[in-house]
């Protein structure tokens, strides 16, 4: 279980009521030694946790940013209710509830993978309550169902999740997150995810992964990119090939999915006030694969938001 995985800073708990359930949202809230007056909120991806942002958090703290990194409901150290109707709008509302409670105003919202998808939803839902948006290889930039990927039931997704293995996690991460590369330090993130499938909580994790996979597949944000008003920095590893459900198709349909070099340009064109930075040799997780290069571009981009 993830309870044994060390987070880089103290994990706090925010109590909230959502869908008539009393829940707790785990989060890290770290203040820099020399504050610059701005806050960055870091939103994790579907196979990630707040802890995955550890190195990025330190870089931001060194530059004077207050940093808040929550675990979304259903993920990692946060509550996993027996039943929950997942929606990006709901996760955005939960995040907004947390930020209001801890006194964060006009933050920069930064999200990776599913967290980038959530960040875009947040930017539309609370358009006057953020000062900037940072997207790191977000998903949801294409409508997989419209492109021909068939819908499957949550029960089928759950059965697939129950088949998860450590070797399978590693193979997927190597191919997608790191563009075929592997280093020993990547094992930490394999072990973090694999630990959530272990022990008594394994079936609960599989169930919530199935529910959130259904959410992501059926709620693409690509159709609303033009509604994003916040100044936006887009950071894309172009060798990313993430596409939800691509294992359910083959041939031309499969080949058309997850083309992040193309999706990056399309996204930057659709978001009114955006700047695109690409990493042609990196995959889905550029902040982990090449942190120094990534953070150099991040800090330069943040100065313009």
N, C-alpha and C positions, 0 to 999 in steps of 0.2 A: 504494500500500500504506500501511497505517496507521503503519508505522515512521516516516513523515515527519510524523506528527501529534504536536504537542507536548502533553505532559501537564503539568498545573500543578505537580506535584512529582516528585521523583526516583522512577522506576519500579524496583522491586526484583523479584527472582525467587525463587519458592519451589519447590524440587524436590519432587515427590511421585510415587508409583507408584500408578496407578489402572488397573484392568483389564489388568494385566500390562504396562503401558506406562510408561516413564520420561517424565514430563511436567514442564512448568514453568508455574507460575501467576504472572502478572504482578500486582503490587499496589503501591499507595502506602500508606505508613504514616507518618503525620505527628504529631509531638508538639507540643502547644501550649506557649507560653512560660510560662503559669501554669496548670498542670494542676489539674483539679477531681476527678481520680481516676476518671473514667468514660471509656469508649470507645464510640464509635459505629462500627459496621461498615456500609458503604454498598454495597448490591447493585444493580448496573445492570440495565436491561431488555434485551430481545432485540435491539433496534435501537440500543443505546446502549453506552457503555464506561464504565470507571471515571472517565475524564476528564470525562464529562458532569456529574459531581458537583462540579466545581471550585468553583463559587460557594458551594454548600452546605458544602463542606469548610472554606472560609475562615470562614464564619459560625460553624460549630461550634468551630473552633480558637480563635476570638476569645472564645468562652465557656468555654474551658478543656478541651474534650473532645479526647482522642486520637482520631484518625480513621484508619480502615483502609478502603481502597477497592480491592477486587480486580477483575481481569478474569477472568471464569469461563473454564474450559477450553473451547476451541472459539470463543472470542470475542477480538476486538481484539488485544492484544499477548501473549496466552497461547497455549500449544500448541494446535495443531489436528491431532490424530492422524488417520491415514488411515482408521481405523475406530474407532468409539466408540459404545457403547450409552448414549445420553443418558437420564438420569432425574433428576428433581428431587432424589430422595434421594441420588443420586451427587454432584450439584453441592453439595448441603448437606454431604456428607461431605468433599468436597474443601475447602470453605470452613472446616469445623471443623478439618481437618488443618492448614491455614494458620494459623488463630488459635491453635491449640495450640503450633505451632512458634514463633510470635513472642510468646508469653506473654500472650495476651489472655484474661481471665477475666470471666465474667458481663457481656458487652457488651450494648449496645442494638443490636438488629439492625434495620436500616432498608432497605427495598427499594422500588423503583419498577417498575411494569409487570411484566415477567417476574421481575424482582428481588423484587417484592412477593410474587409467587407462591412464589418460592424461600424468601423470609423466613418465610412461613407454614409451609412444609415444615420449615425449620430449627427453628422454634418447637415443632413437634410432635415432631420427631426428637430434639432435644436440649433437652427442656422444662425441665430443671433447670440449664441452662448459659447462660441469658441473663437479663438483668434487665428487659428491656422490648422491645417490638416496635413499629415504625413502618411503616405501609403507605401508600404514595403511589400512588394509582390502580393497584392491583394488578390483574393479569388472573387468570383462573381462578376468578372469583366466580360463574360460571354454567357449566353443563355443556353446551357447544355441541352435542355429538353427541346428547345426550339431547333437546335442543330441536329436532333435525331437520337439523343440518348434516351432510352426508355425509362419510364418511372417504375420503381419497385416499391414494395410495401416496407413499412418499418420493421415488420417481422422478418422479412428477408435480409434487411440490413443488419438486424440484430444477430441472426444466424451467422452472417459473414463475420461480424465483429467477434463472435465467440471462437472463431478459427484463428484469431490473431496469435502470432508467434514472435519471439524476439528476432529470429532470423528474417522473418517477413518485414518487421519494422525496419531493421537495418537495411535490407535490400531496397525498400521503398525510399528511405531517406537518402541512401547513396545515389540512387538514380535521379531523384527529383530535387532534393534539397541541395545537393553538392555536385550535381552534374557529372556523376560517375566517380568522383574523387572520394577517398576515405582517409581520415586521420584518426589516431587513437583518441583524441579529445572529443570526437563526435560520439563516442560510446556513452558518454554521460547522458546525452539526450535520448539515446535509445533506451538506456536503463530507466530514465525517468518515466518515459511513456509505458514501457513494459511493466514497471512496478504497479501501475494503476490497474493492470489486468490480473494481478496476482491476489491470492487470498480471498477472503469473504467478499471483498468489494469488487472483485473482477466482473461478475455478472452485472452489477450496477453500472460500472464504467462502460461495459459493452452496450448496455441499454441506452445510456445517455449519449454515447457516441453515435448510435443508430438514430436517435431522435434529432440530434444536431446535424447529422449528415442529410437527413430528410429536409431540415430547415434550409440548409445551405443550397441544396439542389433546387428547391422550389422557390427561393427568394433571391434571384439574381438582382444585383443593383445596377447592371449595365444600362437599363432603360431609364434610369434617373440621374445619370451622371451630370446632365445639363442643369440640374437643380442645385448642385453644389456651388455655394457662393464663396466659401472661405478660401483664402489663398492656399494653394496646395502644392506640396512637394511630393513627387512620385519617384521612388527609387526601385529599379527593376533589375533583377538578375535575368538576363535574356534567355539563359538555357533552362529556365524553369519550364516544366511540362505539365504542371498541375491541371487536371480537368476532372471534376467530380463525375463519376460514373463511366469513365472512358473504358473501363474493363468490361462494360456491358455492350460495347460496340466494336466493330472491326472495319477494316478497309478504309474507304475515303472519309467516312464520318470520323473514325478514330484519328486519322491523320490530320484532320482539320482542327482538332481540339488542342488547347493548351499552348498556342503559339505566342509566347509572351513577348517576342520582339515586335509582333504585329499588334497584340493587345495593348502594349505600352503606348504605342503611337496613337492608337484609336482612343485610348483613355485620356491622354493628354490633350487631344483635340476636342474631346467632349466636355472636359471640365474647363470652365471659362477662364479662371485665373490659376494656371498651373505651370509648373516647371518640371520637366522630365530629366532624370539622370539615369543612364543605363550602365550596366556592367555586363558586357557581351560574353564574358567567360564564366559567369557565376550562375548558380541555380536559384532555387526557391528561397533560400535562407542566406542572403548575402551578408547579413550582420553577424552570422556565425562563421561562414566560410572565409571571408576576408574582412575581419572586423576593422582593421586600421583604415583600409581604403574606404569602407562603407562609412565609418564614423567621420572621416574627413569630409565626405560629401554631405553627410547629414548636418554637420555643424555649419558648413557653408550655406546650406539651404535654409536652415533655421534662422540664420541672420537676416534672411529676406522675407520672413513671414511676420 
